[in-house]
Amino acid sequence: MPKEWEDYNPWKQDKLARELGEQFGIDRDKYQEEDRGSQGNFDRDGFNQAISDAMANDYDTRRAMEA
């Protein structure tokens, strides 16, 4: 996640998380409760952790963050 993540409003955080999830091939639907439809809880922390893990495991992203 970007260093300024906490400075973004919730809508900007959601937009960036969706974009990063798509970029790293993370299925967002996996973090939505199945039995409640659109009213179900979304595991935002789990989704963000999956993005962080994918970024940490991607060599190019990791090297760019170290620079």
PQR file of N, CA, C, O and H, with PARSE charges and radii, in Angstrom:
ATOM      1  N   MET A   1       0.828  -1.176   0.000 -0.4000 1.5000
ATOM      2  CA  MET A   1       0.000   0.000   0.000 -0.0000 2.0000
ATOM      3  C   MET A   1       0.879   1.248   0.000  0.5500 1.7000
ATOM      4  O   MET A   1       1.974   1.236   0.563 -0.5500 1.4000
ATOM      5  N   PRO A   2       0.417   2.298  -0.613 -0.5600 1.5000
ATOM      6  CA  PRO A   2       1.186   3.543  -0.622  0.2800 2.0000
ATOM      7  C   PRO A   2       1.402   4.074   0.799  0.5500 1.7000
ATOM      8  O   PRO A   2       0.605   3.806   1.699 -0.5500 1.4000
ATOM      9  N   LYS A   3       2.463   4.813   0.983 -0.4000 1.5000
ATOM     10  CA  LYS A   3       2.768   5.347   2.308 -0.0000 2.0000
ATOM     11  C   LYS A   3       1.694   6.295   2.806  0.5500 1.7000
ATOM     12  O   LYS A   3       1.471   6.390   4.013 -0.5500 1.4000
ATOM     13  H   LYS A   3       3.110   5.031   0.252  0.4000 1.0000
ATOM     14  N   GLU A   4       1.014   7.008   1.891 -0.4000 1.5000
ATOM     15  CA  GLU A   4       0.002   7.986   2.271 -0.0000 2.0000
ATOM     16  C   GLU A   4      -1.394   7.363   2.352  0.5500 1.7000
ATOM     17  O   GLU A   4      -2.391   8.082   2.288 -0.5500 1.4000
ATOM     18  H   GLU A   4       1.194   6.930   0.911  0.4000 1.0000
ATOM     19  N   TRP A   5      -1.478   6.071   2.487 -0.4000 1.5000
ATOM     20  CA  TRP A   5      -2.762   5.353   2.424 -0.0000 2.0000
ATOM     21  C   TRP A   5      -3.776   5.917   3.413  0.5500 1.7000
ATOM     22  O   TRP A   5      -4.945   6.079   3.060 -0.5500 1.4000
ATOM     23  H   TRP A   5      -0.668   5.486   2.539  0.4000 1.0000
ATOM     24  N   GLU A   6      -3.367   6.215   4.626 -0.4000 1.5000
ATOM     25  CA  GLU A   6      -4.284   6.723   5.641 -0.0000 2.0000
ATOM     26  C   GLU A   6      -4.786   8.128   5.307  0.5500 1.7000
ATOM     27  O   GLU A   6      -5.830   8.547   5.807 -0.5500 1.4000
ATOM     28  H   GLU A   6      -2.418   6.083   4.912  0.4000 1.0000
ATOM     29  N   ASP A   7      -4.056   8.850   4.473 -0.4000 1.5000
ATOM     30  CA  ASP A   7      -4.456  10.206   4.102 -0.0000 2.0000
ATOM     31  C   ASP A   7      -5.579  10.225   3.075  0.5500 1.7000
ATOM     32  O   ASP A   7      -6.268  11.236   2.934 -0.5500 1.4000
ATOM     33  H   ASP A   7      -3.208   8.509   4.067  0.4000 1.0000
ATOM     34  N   TYR A   8      -5.775   9.125   2.357 -0.4000 1.5000
ATOM     35  CA  TYR A   8      -6.835   9.063   1.347 -0.0000 2.0000
ATOM     36  C   TYR A   8      -8.194   8.879   2.000  0.5500 1.7000
ATOM     37  O   TYR A   8      -8.305   8.249   3.052 -0.5500 1.4000
ATOM     38  H   TYR A   8      -5.216   8.304   2.472  0.4000 1.0000
ATOM     39  N   ASN A   9      -9.233   9.432   1.374 -0.4000 1.5000
ATOM     40  CA  ASN A   9     -10.582   9.203   1.890 -0.0000 2.0000
ATOM     41  C   ASN A   9     -11.000   7.774   1.537  0.5500 1.7000
ATOM     42  O   ASN A   9     -10.370   7.148   0.685 -0.5500 1.4000
ATOM     43  H   ASN A   9      -9.144   9.944   0.519  0.4000 1.0000
ATOM     44  N   PRO A  10     -12.043   7.250   2.171 -0.5600 1.5000
ATOM     45  CA  PRO A  10     -12.434   5.845   1.960  0.2800 2.0000
ATOM     46  C   PRO A  10     -12.735   5.494   0.503  0.5500 1.7000
ATOM     47  O   PRO A  10     -12.453   4.376   0.072 -0.5500 1.4000
ATOM     48  N   TRP A  11     -13.297   6.423  -0.255 -0.4000 1.5000
ATOM     49  CA  TRP A  11     -13.618   6.131  -1.652 -0.0000 2.0000
ATOM     50  C   TRP A  11     -12.346   5.991  -2.481  0.5500 1.7000
ATOM     51  O   TRP A  11     -12.266   5.124  -3.352 -0.5500 1.4000
ATOM     52  H   TRP A  11     -13.526   7.331   0.095  0.4000 1.0000
ATOM     53  N   LYS A  12     -11.364   6.829  -2.220 -0.4000 1.5000
ATOM     54  CA  LYS A  12     -10.085   6.754  -2.928 -0.0000 2.0000
ATOM     55  C   LYS A  12      -9.350   5.470  -2.552  0.5500 1.7000
ATOM     56  O   LYS A  12      -8.743   4.828  -3.409 -0.5500 1.4000
ATOM     57  H   LYS A  12     -11.430   7.533  -1.512  0.4000 1.0000
ATOM     58  N   GLN A  13      -9.403   5.093  -1.270 -0.4000 1.5000
ATOM     59  CA  GLN A  13      -8.787   3.843  -0.836 -0.0000 2.0000
ATOM     60  C   GLN A  13      -9.414   2.658  -1.548  0.5500 1.7000
ATOM     61  O   GLN A  13      -8.712   1.755  -2.002 -0.5500 1.4000
ATOM     62  H   GLN A  13      -9.896   5.615  -0.573  0.4000 1.0000
ATOM     63  N   ASP A  14     -10.746   2.663  -1.647 -0.4000 1.5000
ATOM     64  CA  ASP A  14     -11.446   1.563  -2.305 -0.0000 2.0000
ATOM     65  C   ASP A  14     -11.079   1.497  -3.782  0.5500 1.7000
ATOM     66  O   ASP A  14     -10.852   0.413  -4.318 -0.5500 1.4000
ATOM     67  H   ASP A  14     -11.317   3.397  -1.278  0.4000 1.0000
ATOM     68  N   LYS A  15     -11.021   2.639  -4.434 -0.4000 1.5000
ATOM     69  CA  LYS A  15     -10.676   2.679  -5.859 -0.0000 2.0000
ATOM     70  C   LYS A  15      -9.261   2.152  -6.091  0.5500 1.7000
ATOM     71  O   LYS A  15      -9.038   1.339  -6.988 -0.5500 1.4000
ATOM     72  H   LYS A  15     -11.206   3.520  -3.998  0.4000 1.0000
ATOM     73  N   LEU A  16      -8.311   2.612  -5.287 -0.4000 1.5000
ATOM     74  CA  LEU A  16      -6.939   2.152  -5.436 -0.0000 2.0000
ATOM     75  C   LEU A  16      -6.805   0.665  -5.122  0.5500 1.7000
ATOM     76  O   LEU A  16      -6.062  -0.048  -5.796 -0.5500 1.4000
ATOM     77  H   LEU A  16      -8.492   3.273  -4.558  0.4000 1.0000
ATOM     78  N   ALA A  17      -7.525   0.196  -4.097 -0.4000 1.5000
ATOM     79  CA  ALA A  17      -7.468  -1.221  -3.754 -0.0000 2.0000
ATOM     80  C   ALA A  17      -8.018  -2.070  -4.899  0.5500 1.7000
ATOM     81  O   ALA A  17      -7.460  -3.121  -5.217 -0.5500 1.4000
ATOM     82  H   ALA A  17      -8.128   0.776  -3.549  0.4000 1.0000
ATOM     83  N   ARG A  18      -9.109  -1.618  -5.518 -0.4000 1.5000
ATOM     84  CA  ARG A  18      -9.656  -2.355  -6.673 -0.0000 2.0000
ATOM     85  C   ARG A  18      -8.646  -2.411  -7.815  0.5500 1.7000
ATOM     86  O   ARG A  18      -8.441  -3.464  -8.420 -0.5500 1.4000
ATOM     87  H   ARG A  18      -9.562  -0.765  -5.260  0.4000 1.0000
ATOM     88  N   GLU A  19      -8.014  -1.272  -8.106 -0.4000 1.5000
ATOM     89  CA  GLU A  19      -7.039  -1.218  -9.193 -0.0000 2.0000
ATOM     90  C   GLU A  19      -5.839  -2.119  -8.910  0.5500 1.7000
ATOM     91  O   GLU A  19      -5.392  -2.859  -9.785 -0.5500 1.4000
ATOM     92  H   GLU A  19      -8.180  -0.417  -7.614  0.4000 1.0000
ATOM     93  N   LEU A  20      -5.326  -2.053  -7.691 -0.4000 1.5000
ATOM     94  CA  LEU A  20      -4.182  -2.893  -7.339 -0.0000 2.0000
ATOM     95  C   LEU A  20      -4.565  -4.372  -7.340  0.5500 1.7000
ATOM     96  O   LEU A  20      -3.781  -5.220  -7.767 -0.5500 1.4000
ATOM     97  H   LEU A  20      -5.690  -1.451  -6.980  0.4000 1.0000
ATOM     98  N   GLY A  21      -5.762  -4.677  -6.866 -0.4000 1.5000
ATOM     99  CA  GLY A  21      -6.232  -6.057  -6.878 -0.0000 2.0000
ATOM    100  C   GLY A  21      -6.309  -6.616  -8.285  0.5500 1.7000
ATOM    101  O   GLY A  21      -5.911  -7.754  -8.534 -0.5500 1.4000
ATOM    102  H   GLY A  21      -6.399  -3.989  -6.519  0.4000 1.0000
ATOM    103  N   GLU A  22      -6.825  -5.809  -9.209 -0.4000 1.5000
ATOM    104  CA  GLU A  22      -6.892  -6.240 -10.607 -0.0000 2.0000
ATOM    105  C   GLU A  22      -5.493  -6.402 -11.192  0.5500 1.7000
ATOM    106  O   GLU A  22      -5.230  -7.350 -11.931 -0.5500 1.4000
ATOM    107  H   GLU A  22      -7.149  -4.885  -9.007  0.4000 1.0000
ATOM    108  N   GLN A  23      -4.607  -5.485 -10.863 -0.4000 1.5000
ATOM    109  CA  GLN A  23      -3.245  -5.521 -11.388 -0.0000 2.0000
ATOM    110  C   GLN A  23      -2.515  -6.783 -10.949  0.5500 1.7000
ATOM    111  O   GLN A  23      -1.754  -7.364 -11.723 -0.5500 1.4000
ATOM    112  H   GLN A  23      -4.821  -4.715 -10.262  0.4000 1.0000
ATOM    113  N   PHE A  24      -2.743  -7.208  -9.713 -0.4000 1.5000
ATOM    114  CA  PHE A  24      -2.046  -8.379  -9.189 -0.0000 2.0000
ATOM    115  C   PHE A  24      -2.884  -9.652  -9.257  0.5500 1.7000
ATOM    116  O   PHE A  24      -2.478 -10.686  -8.728 -0.5500 1.4000
ATOM    117  H   PHE A  24      -3.361  -6.736  -9.084  0.4000 1.0000
ATOM    118  N   GLY A  25      -4.042  -9.589  -9.901 -0.4000 1.5000
ATOM    119  CA  GLY A  25      -4.856 -10.782 -10.134 -0.0000 2.0000
ATOM    120  C   GLY A  25      -5.538 -11.339  -8.900  0.5500 1.7000
ATOM    121  O   GLY A  25      -5.673 -12.555  -8.766 -0.5500 1.4000
ATOM    122  H   GLY A  25      -4.372  -8.749 -10.331  0.4000 1.0000
ATOM    123  N   ILE A  26      -5.968 -10.476  -8.001 -0.4000 1.5000
ATOM    124  CA  ILE A  26      -6.645 -10.915  -6.781 -0.0000 2.0000
ATOM    125  C   ILE A  26      -8.144 -10.824  -6.995  0.5500 1.7000
ATOM    126  O   ILE A  26      -8.657  -9.782  -7.404 -0.5500 1.4000
ATOM    127  H   ILE A  26      -5.858  -9.488  -8.110  0.4000 1.0000
ATOM    128  N   ASP A  27      -8.851 -11.918  -6.718 -0.4000 1.5000
ATOM    129  CA  ASP A  27     -10.297 -11.986  -6.911 -0.0000 2.0000
ATOM    130  C   ASP A  27     -10.995 -11.301  -5.741  0.5500 1.7000
ATOM    131  O   ASP A  27     -10.994 -11.819  -4.624 -0.5500 1.4000
ATOM    132  H   ASP A  27      -8.434 -12.764  -6.386  0.4000 1.0000
ATOM    133  N   ARG A  28     -11.585 -10.149  -5.993 -0.4000 1.5000
ATOM    134  CA  ARG A  28     -12.247  -9.365  -4.946 -0.0000 2.0000
ATOM    135  C   ARG A  28     -13.469 -10.095  -4.394  0.5500 1.7000
ATOM    136  O   ARG A  28     -13.790  -9.961  -3.213 -0.5500 1.4000
ATOM    137  H   ARG A  28     -11.586  -9.728  -6.900  0.4000 1.0000
ATOM    138  N   ASP A  29     -14.150 -10.863  -5.236 -0.4000 1.5000
ATOM    139  CA  ASP A  29     -15.346 -11.587  -4.799 -0.0000 2.0000
ATOM    140  C   ASP A  29     -15.045 -12.626  -3.732  0.5500 1.7000
ATOM    141  O   ASP A  29     -15.934 -13.022  -2.978 -0.5500 1.4000
ATOM    142  H   ASP A  29     -13.890 -10.972  -6.196  0.4000 1.0000
ATOM    143  N   LYS A  30     -13.809 -13.065  -3.665 -0.4000 1.5000
ATOM    144  CA  LYS A  30     -13.402 -14.052  -2.660 -0.0000 2.0000
ATOM    145  C   LYS A  30     -13.537 -13.491  -1.234  0.5500 1.7000
ATOM    146  O   LYS A  30     -13.655 -14.253  -0.274 -0.5500 1.4000
ATOM    147  H   LYS A  30     -13.087 -12.744  -4.278  0.4000 1.0000
ATOM    148  N   TYR A  31     -13.518 -12.177  -1.106 -0.4000 1.5000
ATOM    149  CA  TYR A  31     -13.564 -11.527   0.201 -0.0000 2.0000
ATOM    150  C   TYR A  31     -14.950 -10.997   0.558  0.5500 1.7000
ATOM    151  O   TYR A  31     -15.116 -10.308   1.565 -0.5500 1.4000
ATOM    152  H   TYR A  31     -13.422 -11.558  -1.886  0.4000 1.0000
ATOM    153  N   GLN A  32     -15.941 -11.318  -0.267 -0.4000 1.5000
ATOM    154  CA  GLN A  32     -17.340 -10.928  -0.021 -0.0000 2.0000
ATOM    155  C   GLN A  32     -18.097 -12.148   0.489  0.5500 1.7000
ATOM    156  O   GLN A  32     -17.922 -13.246  -0.039 -0.5500 1.4000
ATOM    157  H   GLN A  32     -15.806 -11.878  -1.085  0.4000 1.0000
ATOM    158  N   GLU A  33     -18.934 -11.972   1.508 -0.4000 1.5000
ATOM    159  CA  GLU A  33     -19.748 -13.080   1.999 -0.0000 2.0000
ATOM    160  C   GLU A  33     -20.643 -13.601   0.879  0.5500 1.7000
ATOM    161  O   GLU A  33     -21.266 -12.820   0.160 -0.5500 1.4000
ATOM    162  H   GLU A  33     -19.076 -11.080   1.937  0.4000 1.0000
ATOM    163  N   GLU A  34     -20.700 -14.903   0.737 -0.4000 1.5000
ATOM    164  CA  GLU A  34     -21.438 -15.498  -0.373 -0.0000 2.0000
ATOM    165  C   GLU A  34     -22.945 -15.506  -0.156  0.5500 1.7000
ATOM    166  O   GLU A  34     -23.700 -15.264  -1.098 -0.5500 1.4000
ATOM    167  H   GLU A  34     -20.193 -15.538   1.321  0.4000 1.0000
ATOM    168  N   ASP A  35     -23.389 -15.774   1.038 -0.4000 1.5000
ATOM    169  CA  ASP A  35     -24.806 -16.019   1.272 -0.0000 2.0000
ATOM    170  C   ASP A  35     -25.640 -14.758   1.491  0.5500 1.7000
ATOM    171  O   ASP A  35     -26.858 -14.860   1.636 -0.5500 1.4000
ATOM    172  H   ASP A  35     -22.775 -15.971   1.803  0.4000 1.0000
ATOM    173  N   ARG A  36     -25.035 -13.592   1.518 -0.4000 1.5000
ATOM    174  CA  ARG A  36     -25.796 -12.383   1.820 -0.0000 2.0000
ATOM    175  C   ARG A  36     -25.903 -11.433   0.643  0.5500 1.7000
ATOM    176  O   ARG A  36     -26.494 -10.361   0.774 -0.5500 1.4000
ATOM    177  H   ARG A  36     -24.045 -13.510   1.400  0.4000 1.0000
ATOM    178  N   GLY A  37     -25.351 -11.794  -0.493 -0.4000 1.5000
ATOM    179  CA  GLY A  37     -25.427 -10.920  -1.656 -0.0000 2.0000
ATOM    180  C   GLY A  37     -24.657  -9.637  -1.448  0.5500 1.7000
ATOM    181  O   GLY A  37     -23.595  -9.640  -0.827 -0.5500 1.4000
ATOM    182  H   GLY A  37     -24.871 -12.664  -0.600  0.4000 1.0000
ATOM    183  N   SER A  38     -25.173  -8.563  -1.951 -0.4000 1.5000
ATOM    184  CA  SER A  38     -24.465  -7.289  -1.843 -0.0000 2.0000
ATOM    185  C   SER A  38     -24.542  -6.711  -0.435  0.5500 1.7000
ATOM    186  O   SER A  38     -23.816  -5.769  -0.115 -0.5500 1.4000
ATOM    187  H   SER A  38     -26.036  -8.561  -2.455  0.4000 1.0000
ATOM    188  N   GLN A  39     -25.411  -7.262   0.410 -0.4000 1.5000
ATOM    189  CA  GLN A  39     -25.536  -6.763   1.780 -0.0000 2.0000
ATOM    190  C   GLN A  39     -24.563  -7.448   2.739  0.5500 1.7000
ATOM    191  O   GLN A  39     -24.491  -7.091   3.915 -0.5500 1.4000
ATOM    192  H   GLN A  39     -26.000  -8.027   0.151  0.4000 1.0000
ATOM    193  N   GLY A  40     -23.823  -8.424   2.239 -0.4000 1.5000
ATOM    194  CA  GLY A  40     -22.888  -9.151   3.091 -0.0000 2.0000
ATOM    195  C   GLY A  40     -21.668  -8.321   3.434  0.5500 1.7000
ATOM    196  O   GLY A  40     -21.365  -7.323   2.781 -0.5500 1.4000
ATOM    197  H   GLY A  40     -23.882  -8.714   1.284  0.4000 1.0000
ATOM    198  N   ASN A  41     -20.983  -8.752   4.462 -0.4000 1.5000
ATOM    199  CA  ASN A  41     -19.776  -8.052   4.894 -0.0000 2.0000
ATOM    200  C   ASN A  41     -18.643  -8.304   3.917  0.5500 1.7000
ATOM    201  O   ASN A  41     -18.500  -9.403   3.381 -0.5500 1.4000
ATOM    202  H   ASN A  41     -21.229  -9.563   4.993  0.4000 1.0000
ATOM    203  N   PHE A  42     -17.849  -7.286   3.692 -0.4000 1.5000
ATOM    204  CA  PHE A  42     -16.669  -7.392   2.847 -0.0000 2.0000
ATOM    205  C   PHE A  42     -15.452  -7.365   3.749  0.5500 1.7000
ATOM    206  O   PHE A  42     -15.322  -6.483   4.598 -0.5500 1.4000
ATOM    207  H   PHE A  42     -17.965  -6.393   4.126  0.4000 1.0000
ATOM    208  N   ASP A  43     -14.558  -8.330   3.570 -0.4000 1.5000
ATOM    209  CA  ASP A  43     -13.345  -8.418   4.375 -0.0000 2.0000
ATOM    210  C   ASP A  43     -12.277  -7.499   3.790  0.5500 1.7000
ATOM    211  O   ASP A  43     -11.381  -7.946   3.073 -0.5500 1.4000
ATOM    212  H   ASP A  43     -14.663  -9.046   2.880  0.4000 1.0000
ATOM    213  N   ARG A  44     -12.384  -6.213   4.104 -0.4000 1.5000
ATOM    214  CA  ARG A  44     -11.472  -5.211   3.558 -0.0000 2.0000
ATOM    215  C   ARG A  44     -10.035  -5.458   4.025  0.5500 1.7000
ATOM    216  O   ARG A  44      -9.096  -5.317   3.242 -0.5500 1.4000
ATOM    217  H   ARG A  44     -13.111  -5.850   4.686  0.4000 1.0000
ATOM    218  N   ASP A  45      -9.864  -5.827   5.298 -0.4000 1.5000
ATOM    219  CA  ASP A  45      -8.518  -6.072   5.811 -0.0000 2.0000
ATOM    220  C   ASP A  45      -7.873  -7.265   5.116  0.5500 1.7000
ATOM    221  O   ASP A  45      -6.687  -7.233   4.786 -0.5500 1.4000
ATOM    222  H   ASP A  45     -10.627  -5.942   5.934  0.4000 1.0000
ATOM    223  N   GLY A  46      -8.656  -8.311   4.898 -0.4000 1.5000
ATOM    224  CA  GLY A  46      -8.135  -9.492   4.199 -0.0000 2.0000
ATOM    225  C   GLY A  46      -7.752  -9.177   2.766  0.5500 1.7000
ATOM    226  O   GLY A  46      -6.726  -9.644   2.271 -0.5500 1.4000
ATOM    227  H   GLY A  46      -9.619  -8.337   5.166  0.4000 1.0000
ATOM    228  N   PHE A  47      -8.586  -8.375   2.094 -0.4000 1.5000
ATOM    229  CA  PHE A  47      -8.310  -7.983   0.713 -0.0000 2.0000
ATOM    230  C   PHE A  47      -7.045  -7.135   0.643  0.5500 1.7000
ATOM    231  O   PHE A  47      -6.192  -7.360  -0.217 -0.5500 1.4000
ATOM    232  H   PHE A  47      -9.419  -7.996   2.496  0.4000 1.0000
ATOM    233  N   ASN A  48      -6.921  -6.161   1.545 -0.4000 1.5000
ATOM    234  CA  ASN A  48      -5.735  -5.311   1.566 -0.0000 2.0000
ATOM    235  C   ASN A  48      -4.480  -6.113   1.910  0.5500 1.7000
ATOM    236  O   ASN A  48      -3.402  -5.835   1.385 -0.5500 1.4000
ATOM    237  H   ASN A  48      -7.613  -5.979   2.244  0.4000 1.0000
ATOM    238  N   GLN A  49      -4.618  -7.104   2.790 -0.4000 1.5000
ATOM    239  CA  GLN A  49      -3.473  -7.951   3.137 -0.0000 2.0000
ATOM    240  C   GLN A  49      -3.051  -8.800   1.942  0.5500 1.7000
ATOM    241  O   GLN A  49      -1.859  -9.007   1.715 -0.5500 1.4000
ATOM    242  H   GLN A  49      -5.494  -7.329   3.217  0.4000 1.0000
ATOM    243  N   ALA A  50      -4.022  -9.291   1.181 -0.4000 1.5000
ATOM    244  CA  ALA A  50      -3.708 -10.067  -0.024 -0.0000 2.0000
ATOM    245  C   ALA A  50      -2.961  -9.203  -1.038  0.5500 1.7000
ATOM    246  O   ALA A  50      -2.033  -9.674  -1.694 -0.5500 1.4000
ATOM    247  H   ALA A  50      -4.991  -9.123   1.366  0.4000 1.0000
ATOM    248  N   ILE A  51      -3.365  -7.940  -1.165 -0.4000 1.5000
ATOM    249  CA  ILE A  51      -2.668  -7.023  -2.067 -0.0000 2.0000
ATOM    250  C   ILE A  51      -1.244  -6.788  -1.573  0.5500 1.7000
ATOM    251  O   ILE A  51      -0.300  -6.817  -2.362 -0.5500 1.4000
ATOM    252  H   ILE A  51      -4.119  -7.557  -0.632  0.4000 1.0000
ATOM    253  N   SER A  52      -1.087  -6.559  -0.279 -0.4000 1.5000
ATOM    254  CA  SER A  52       0.250  -6.336   0.283 -0.0000 2.0000
ATOM    255  C   SER A  52       1.146  -7.551   0.081  0.5500 1.7000
ATOM    256  O   SER A  52       2.322  -7.410  -0.256 -0.5500 1.4000
ATOM    257  H   SER A  52      -1.854  -6.535   0.362  0.4000 1.0000
ATOM    258  N   ASP A  53       0.595  -8.740   0.285 -0.4000 1.5000
ATOM    259  CA  ASP A  53       1.364  -9.970   0.085 -0.0000 2.0000
ATOM    260  C   ASP A  53       1.769 -10.129  -1.374  0.5500 1.7000
ATOM    261  O   ASP A  53       2.900 -10.513  -1.672 -0.5500 1.4000
ATOM    262  H   ASP A  53      -0.360  -8.854   0.559  0.4000 1.0000
ATOM    263  N   ALA A  54       0.840  -9.833  -2.284 -0.4000 1.5000
ATOM    264  CA  ALA A  54       1.145  -9.948  -3.714 -0.0000 2.0000
ATOM    265  C   ALA A  54       2.228  -8.946  -4.110  0.5500 1.7000
ATOM    266  O   ALA A  54       3.115  -9.266  -4.901 -0.5500 1.4000
ATOM    267  H   ALA A  54      -0.078  -9.521  -2.042  0.4000 1.0000
ATOM    268  N   MET A  55       2.154  -7.750  -3.567 -0.4000 1.5000
ATOM    269  CA  MET A  55       3.167  -6.738  -3.871 -0.0000 2.0000
ATOM    270  C   MET A  55       4.528  -7.160  -3.313  0.5500 1.7000
ATOM    271  O   MET A  55       5.554  -6.952  -3.960 -0.5500 1.4000
ATOM    272  H   MET A  55       1.433  -7.491  -2.924  0.4000 1.0000
ATOM    273  N   ALA A  56       4.541  -7.741  -2.134 -0.4000 1.5000
ATOM    274  CA  ALA A  56       5.793  -8.177  -1.519 -0.0000 2.0000
ATOM    275  C   ALA A  56       6.404  -9.356  -2.275  0.5500 1.7000
ATOM    276  O   ALA A  56       7.626  -9.508  -2.297 -0.5500 1.4000
ATOM    277  H   ALA A  56       3.707  -7.910  -1.608  0.4000 1.0000
ATOM    278  N   ASN A  57       5.573 -10.185  -2.892 -0.4000 1.5000
ATOM    279  CA  ASN A  57       6.069 -11.343  -3.616 -0.0000 2.0000
ATOM    280  C   ASN A  57       6.424 -11.042  -5.062  0.5500 1.7000
ATOM    281  O   ASN A  57       7.021 -11.883  -5.734 -0.5500 1.4000
ATOM    282  H   ASN A  57       4.580 -10.062  -2.874  0.4000 1.0000
ATOM    283  N   ASP A  58       6.072  -9.865  -5.551 -0.4000 1.5000
ATOM    284  CA  ASP A  58       6.384  -9.470  -6.920 -0.0000 2.0000
ATOM    285  C   ASP A  58       7.764  -8.818  -6.931  0.5500 1.7000
ATOM    286  O   ASP A  58       7.974  -7.783  -6.298 -0.5500 1.4000
ATOM    287  H   ASP A  58       5.587  -9.182  -5.005  0.4000 1.0000
ATOM    288  N   TYR A  59       8.696  -9.427  -7.650 -0.4000 1.5000
ATOM    289  CA  TYR A  59      10.086  -8.959  -7.628 -0.0000 2.0000
ATOM    290  C   TYR A  59      10.221  -7.508  -8.077  0.5500 1.7000
ATOM    291  O   TYR A  59      10.891  -6.716  -7.414 -0.5500 1.4000
ATOM    292  H   TYR A  59       8.525 -10.268  -8.164  0.4000 1.0000
ATOM    293  N   ASP A  60       9.598  -7.156  -9.186 -0.4000 1.5000
ATOM    294  CA  ASP A  60       9.727  -5.803  -9.719 -0.0000 2.0000
ATOM    295  C   ASP A  60       9.166  -4.753  -8.767  0.5500 1.7000
ATOM    296  O   ASP A  60       9.766  -3.694  -8.580 -0.5500 1.4000
ATOM    297  H   ASP A  60       9.054  -7.799  -9.724  0.4000 1.0000
ATOM    298  N   THR A  61       8.013  -5.048  -8.163 -0.4000 1.5000
ATOM    299  CA  THR A  61       7.408  -4.108  -7.218 -0.0000 2.0000
ATOM    300  C   THR A  61       8.269  -3.969  -5.974  0.5500 1.7000
ATOM    301  O   THR A  61       8.467  -2.866  -5.465 -0.5500 1.4000
ATOM    302  H   THR A  61       7.526  -5.908  -8.314  0.4000 1.0000
ATOM    303  N   ARG A  62       8.780  -5.097  -5.487 -0.4000 1.5000
ATOM    304  CA  ARG A  62       9.611  -5.067  -4.286 -0.0000 2.0000
ATOM    305  C   ARG A  62      10.884  -4.259  -4.527  0.5500 1.7000
ATOM    306  O   ARG A  62      11.287  -3.470  -3.672 -0.5500 1.4000
ATOM    307  H   ARG A  62       8.619  -5.993  -5.901  0.4000 1.0000
ATOM    308  N   ARG A  63      11.516  -4.448  -5.681 -0.4000 1.5000
ATOM    309  CA  ARG A  63      12.739  -3.706  -5.996 -0.0000 2.0000
ATOM    310  C   ARG A  63      12.453  -2.203  -6.142  0.5500 1.7000
ATOM    311  O   ARG A  63      13.264  -1.370  -5.737 -0.5500 1.4000
ATOM    312  H   ARG A  63      11.189  -5.088  -6.376  0.4000 1.0000
ATOM    313  N   ALA A  64      11.298  -1.866  -6.720 -0.4000 1.5000
ATOM    314  CA  ALA A  64      10.950  -0.456  -6.883 -0.0000 2.0000
ATOM    315  C   ALA A  64      10.695   0.207  -5.534  0.5500 1.7000
ATOM    316  O   ALA A  64      11.022   1.379  -5.343 -0.5500 1.4000
ATOM    317  H   ALA A  64      10.638  -2.542  -7.048  0.4000 1.0000
ATOM    318  N   MET A  65      10.113  -0.539  -4.600 -0.4000 1.5000
ATOM    319  CA  MET A  65       9.842   0.023  -3.269 -0.0000 2.0000
ATOM    320  C   MET A  65      11.129   0.188  -2.471  0.5500 1.7000
ATOM    321  O   MET A  65      11.219   1.068  -1.615 -0.5500 1.4000
ATOM    322  H   MET A  65       9.847  -1.490  -4.754  0.4000 1.0000
ATOM    323  N   GLU A  66      12.129  -0.652  -2.746 -0.4000 1.5000
ATOM    324  CA  GLU A  66      13.406  -0.554  -2.028 -0.0000 2.0000
ATOM    325  C   GLU A  66      14.228   0.641  -2.508  0.5500 1.7000
ATOM    326  O   GLU A  66      15.027   1.195  -1.752 -0.5500 1.4000
ATOM    327  H   GLU A  66      12.056  -1.367  -3.442  0.4000 1.0000
ATOM    328  N   ALA A  67      14.032   1.028  -3.741 -0.4000 1.5000
ATOM    329  CA  ALA A  67      14.855   2.107  -4.320 -0.0000 2.0000
ATOM    330  C   ALA A  67      14.547   3.452  -3.713  0.5500 1.7000
ATOM    331  O   ALA A  67      15.152   4.455  -4.093 -0.5500 1.4000
ATOM    332  H   ALA A  67      13.383   0.579  -4.354  0.4000 1.0000
TER
END
